[in-house]
Amino acid sequence: MVKMRPTWVLMALLATSMALPASTDPPSASTQIRAEQWHLGYLKTTEAQGISRGNGVVVAVPDTGVDPHPDLSNNLLAGTDIIAGGNGDGRRDLDSHGTSMAGLIAAHGQGSLGALGIAPEAEVLPIYSSPPDGDGDPDSLAKGIEYAIANGADVISISSVGASSSRLRQAIRGALDADIIVVAGVGNLPRDQAVGYPAREAGVIAVGGVDRTGLHAAISVTGPEIDVVAPAVDIYSTSYDGKYSKGTGTSSATAIVAGAAALIRSKYPYLPAREVAHRLTATAVDKGPPGRDDEYGYGVIDLVAALTADVPPLGFESVSAPAGAGPSTTAAGRQPGDDGSGATARGLATLGVIVAAGVAWAVVARRRRRSDDPPPRISR
């Protein structure tokens, strides 16, 4: 059986003190790391975080565990160990991979110092399911996903690929059925030659990578299953023992997209998971040939557009509320206290509007957003 392996290549481990340096001290990793996180500027993260910071969202990270780094201290929950060798609650990492992924998702930094994640107010649920050597197994990952489902995860970020098993397939489908957003990396060349599992599972957001120029990252696997891409080359993040890491691979891109999903779910808590995925793909900036392709999927994620654009829903049962609105429905899609008797009337009343919007969107969707296109129409 092919085991699960991280989709990431550690390029460097940068040592730093746990304490913040005085301004007169020589530059240290904690002072330099923010400037090295090029993906933050590329994705206009500052603007996006002015709209949403991931508050109220729990992101599960089944991985090598997550070390309690100072840049994650405010939002690292107690999780669990699926395999032997941890400390019991997922908050130990002897590999760096899990801590790096958690930092990309939700690091809050230390003021203007330290690493910053995409969703710095989201909470991380650490799950130790893969040993330090990176050779995990599908059933351990499945157990981690089952734990995430049972413990309130809103997003599950899976930065590994490998074989599937009946238990893992069931766990992934269980997460999707529970309205959890599942994000997974597609794999790295040359070791991986096709999109791996669970990224190729229907309903999972499959993530590829781009480099600093926004072009296809040479390390990123290609294939028809790819949904979106994100920065994947020379990505700086947190590591164990208060250190920082620099890595390349679709693992990093996956964690970045998981952070994006957390921003959307925090901004629009009423949206079903599939509508969150739809927002990411519908607002992505096209690369390569017009339309979806096997290198870029629907394109590079656009955090600001995903949080602000008018995106007609996939179906009238999940009509988007105006941007800035609070929760409007429960997870089941009904108003609090609604006995369901008015659902048909409301649906009929809005059906004509949705059909018209859907037709207009279908015309636009034939050609994805190009990088030089004007931004989508914004809800006010």
N, C-alpha and C positions, 0 to 999 in steps of 0.2 A: 504494500500500500504506500502510495506517495504521501509523505507527511506534509503538514502545514509549515510554511516557512515565511519569514518576513520579506516584504517587497521593498528592501531598503539596503543601502550600502553605507556603512558608517565611514566617513572620510576623515573625521578628526574628533577628538575629545578635548575640550578646552577647560583647563582647570581654573577655578576661582574660589575665593574665600566665601563662606556662607554669609559673612557680614558685608554690608555695603562699604566700599572704600571711601575715604575722605577725598574731597575734591582736589586736594593737593597731592594725592598719591598718584603714582604712575598708572596709566590706563590698564584696566583689568578686563577680563572677559565680561563681567557684569555691566561694565560701562560701554563696551563695544558691541555687545550682542544685538541691541536694538537696531543699530545702524546696519548691521550685517544681514538683518532679516529683510532682504530685498523684496520678498513676496508681499510684505505689508503695503508698501507703496504701490507696487504693481497692481494690487487688487483694490486700491483705494480704501484700505481698511479703516482709516481714521474717519472718513465720511460715513462708512457703513456703521461704525460703532456709535456714531452720533444718532443713529436711528434705532439700533438694537445692539445689546451686548450679551444676549443669551440668557438673561435672568430667568430663573424658573425652569430651566431645561437641564435634564440629566443625560450625559453622554457616557455610555458604557464603553470601556476600552479593554476587550479581551486580548491580552498580549503577554509581555514578560513581566508584568507588574508595573506599578508606578511609584517611584521614589518620592517621598515628601519634600520636594524641592521648594526653596523659599518663594519661587515665582508661582507656585501652585498651592501654597499653604492655606489660602482662604477658601478654596473650592474643591479640595480633594477629599472625597468621602471615604469611609471604610467600606471596602469591598470584600472579596473572598479569594481564597486559593483553591483552584481546581486540582492542581497537581502538587506533589510534595516539593519542599524546598523553600517555601515562602515563610512569611511570618504570621499567616492566618487571615489577614484582611486585605491582601492584594497590594499593600503599600510597602513593597520591597522590590527592587529591580537591580539585578546584577548584570544586566545586559546593555542597558541604555535605551533600547528600542521603545519599550512601552512608555517610559518617561518622556522621551522625545515626542511621541505621538500625542500624549496628553498635553504637553506644552504647546504644540501647534494648535490644538483645539481650544485650550482654555487658560493658558498661562496669563496671569494678571500682572506679572512683573513686580517691580519695587519702585513705584513712582515712574520716573522716566528711565529707570535702569532695568536691566534684566530683560528676559524674553517676554514677548506679548503674543497671546493666542488670538485666533479669529473671534472667539466668543468668550471674553475674559470673565464674564459673570455666570457662565454655565458651570455646572458641577460635574466632576469626573468620577465615575464609578469604576475603580480599578479591579480588574479580574486577572489573576495570575493563571494563565492557561497554556503558556508556552515557555519551555525552559530556556536558560541563557544561551544554549547553543543554537536556538532557533528552530529546532526540529520538533515541533509540536505534532499533535495528531488530530484528525477530524472530530473524534468523539469528545476530546477535551475542549475543543472550541465549541462544540455543541452544548456541553454542560455549562460553559461560560455564557453562552447566549440564553440558555434556559434561566440561568441566574439573573441575567439582565432583565428578562421579561418579568420575572417574579418580583423584581426589586425596583420597579418604577422607571426604567430607562425610557427616554424619549427618542434617543438616537443610539445606534450601535455602530462603532467605527472599527472595521476589520482590516488591518494592514498586513494581511498574509494571504497566501494562495496555497492550493494543494488539491488533494483528492477530496471527493465528497464521500459521505457515508449516509446510510439511511437515517441515522440519528441527527446528523448535521443538516441534512435536507429538511427534516421535520422541524428542527429548531429554527432554521431560517424562515420557513413558511409560517411557523408559529409566531415569530416576531412580526412578520408582515401582517398576519391576521390580527395581531394585537395593536395595529396602527403605529408600529415603531418604524422609524426611518433607518434602513440598513444601508451602510456605505462600505464598499470594499474595493481594494486595489486590484488592478488587472494583471499585475506581474511585471517582472523585469527581464529584459534580454541580457545575455543570451541563454540564461538558465531556463526561463519560461518562453515557450514558443507560441503560446496561444493564451487567450484570456482564461485565467484560472478560476477555481471555485473558492468562495461563493460569489465572486463578481459576475459570473455568467448566469446565475440564477435569476429568473424573471422576477422583477419587482425590486431587485437590489440595484442601487445606484453604482454603476461600474465606473471607476475613475482611472484615467490615464494621466500622463504628465507632459508638461511643457518646460522649456528652459527659460533663461533670463530674457531672451528676445521674444518670448511668446510662441516659439515654434516647437514642433514635436520634439520631445526629449528622446535622444537616441536610445536610452535605456528602457523606454516604455513599450510594452507589448501593444500590438494593434489588433483590431478585430471588430466584428459587427456588433458585439455586445457593449462596446464603450458608449457611455452616456455623456460624460463631460470630462474635461481635463482641468488641471490646476498645476501650479508651480511644483516642480519635482527635482530640481537640480540645485546643489549647493544651498540646502535649506538648513538654517540654524534654529536650534531649539534647546530645550532643557535636557539634562541628563542626571545620572545618579550622583549622590554626594555633593549636591550644589553646583555641579559642573554644567557645561553646555556642550552641545554636539553639532556637528555639521554632517549632513547626510544627503544622499541622492537616491531617488527611487520613487515608485508610485505609492509606497507607504506614506510618504510625506504629503503627496497630493491628496491621498485619501483622508488623512486627518484634517487637512485644510478644508476639504469639502464637507466633512462631518461638522466642522465649526460653522461653516456657512449654513448648513441645515439647522444647526442650533439657533443661529440668528433668526432664521425665518420662522422656526417653530415658536420662538419667544415672541416675535412680533405678531404672528398670526396663530395663536394657540388653538384656534378652532379648525385649522386646515388639516384634513387627513394626510397621512404620510405620502400618499401618491400625488397629492396636490403640491406638497413641498418639493417633491422630485420634479414635478411638472414646472414649477416656478424656476428651478435651477436650469432645466434644459431649455425652456421657452425664452429665457432672458440671456442665455449664454451668447458670447460673441463668437461668431463663425470664424473658423480658420480652414485653410485648405480649399478644396472645391466647394462651391455653394451647396448648402444643405449638409445633412449629416454624412460623416465619412468615418472610415475605420481608424484613422489616426487621432482625430479630435472629438469624435462623437458629435454632439450638437455644438461644441465649442468650449471656450474658456469661461469658467464661471465669472459672473459679474455680480458682486455682492450688493452694490447699491441698486442696480436694476431689479435684482431678485427680491429686494425688500420694498421697492416703491412702485414698480410697474403695474399697470392694469393687465392682468393675465387672465383671460377668460378660462373658466374651469373646464375640467375634462367632462363633467356631467352636471346637470342641473341640481343633483342632490348635494353638491358641495360648492354652492355659489359663494364666491369670495365676497366678504364684507369690505367696506371701504377701508383703504389704508389708514392706520391709526386707530381703528376700532378695537374695542376690547373683545374678549371671548364672546361669541354669539351663539354657539351651539355646544352641546356636549360631544364627546367622542363619537356618539352614535348618530350625530347629525340632527338632534332634536333640541328645541328650546327647553331650558330648565323648567320643569313643571308641566310640560306639554304632554298631553295624553295621546298625541298623534292624530286626533280627529281633524285638525286643521291642515295637516301636511299636504293632502291632495289639493286643497284649494290654493295653498301657497305655491305649490309646484306648478299648477296650471297657470296661475297669474304671472309667474316668472318665465315659463317655458318659452314664450314667444321672444322675450328679450334674449334669453340664452341662445336660442337657435340663431338669431340674427348675429349675435356676437360671435358665435362659433363659426359661422360662415365667413365673417370678416377675418377672423383669426386664421382660418384655414388658408385663406389667400395669402396672408402675410407669412405664414409658417412655411410656405413653399421655398422661401429664401430666408435663411437664418440671418440674424443680425451680423453685419460686417463691422469690423473694428472702426471704420470711418463713418458708419451710419449714425444719424442722430439717435439719442436715447429713446427708449420706449415712452409712450405717453404715461404720465405720472398721475396717480390718484392723489387728490388733495383732501 
